[in-house]
């Protein structure tokens, strides 16, 4: 998949993600992919940046497998985000 080099597109992704996070949250698979695209990185570049394997990132972005909290923390760290438990309903 081609990298998003257009800064306006990346900013639009950021805005849409912020709105959804504030409203109701975002599934981890979608969140990971959106965050990576906001940086304009392809999967290989992002994996090298955060220190995870390509197969792990692919599983995360496809919503498959059992990702660890430590791995998710690596994916979220560049954005100043961390996992949290919230009450819903």
QUINORRA-V535781 format. One record per pair of residues at least 4 apart in sequence whose C-alpha atoms are under 7 Angstrom apart, sorted by the first residue. I is the first residue (numbers start at 0). J is the second residue. If there is no record, write none. Layout:
i->{I,I}
j->{J,J}
This chain:
i->{2,2,2,3,3,3,4,5,6,7,8,9,9,9,10,10,11,12,12,12,13,13,14,15,16,17,18,19,19,19,20,20,25,25,26,27,28,28,28,28,28,29,29,30,31,31,32,32,33,34,35,35,35,36,40,40,41,42,42,43,43,44,45,46,46,46,46,47,49,49,51,52,53,54,55,56,57,58,58,58,59,59,66,67,68,69,70,71,72,72,75,75,75,76,76}
j->{39,40,41,9,36,39,39,9,10,11,12,13,36,37,14,37,15,16,33,37,17,37,18,19,20,21,22,23,24,25,24,25,29,30,30,31,32,59,60,61,62,33,60,34,35,60,36,60,37,38,39,40,45,40,44,45,45,46,53,47,53,48,49,50,51,52,53,51,73,74,55,56,57,58,59,60,61,62,63,64,63,66,70,71,72,73,74,75,76,81,79,80,81,80,81}
